Amino acid sequence: MGSNGSRDCTDPFSEIAGQIIERLDEIGTVVDYEELERWAESEGIGKYTLRMVLCELVEQGAAVAPEGFCEDGGGFEPPRPKKIGLRKADPRDVERVRAYLSEYWSVGLLRLFDDMARAGVKNVNEALKEVIRLGYAELSRIGVVNASQLRASNKKA
């Protein structure tokens, strides 16, 4: 242990998550789980560890499993995603959606998508998902996007 009582080593799962994110970024698109598993095996990452880290990345919102998960470990292993990819949201698009919601605190999805498309946002859906994940907005059951309480403390001067 170090002089401040903390461990001198880094979290191995964080390192593995970093490797996985780097690999998914290299691929650049959604990939079949089996392909990622072959890569992980060549890197010395076990199947159980891979699944555990992928589930955590999806839960944190860093990765997406667009086709869901397969339960094939009898409940003893983490679920296996059918396909996996990085969440792709252009930071400029995220900022445009966030800025729009700081001005228009409550807006229907159709109006938001139309206005953002006219403003040049390329992937409105991914940008909106990221804005929601970051806590700047919430999506109601009836398809209305509402800016969250964070809007007041994050407005630009």
Summary of the structure (lengths in Angstrom):
residues: 157
radius of gyration: 19.1
end to end distance: 45.2
largest distance: 56.4
contacts: 421
relative contact order: 0.11
helix: 49%
strand: 14%
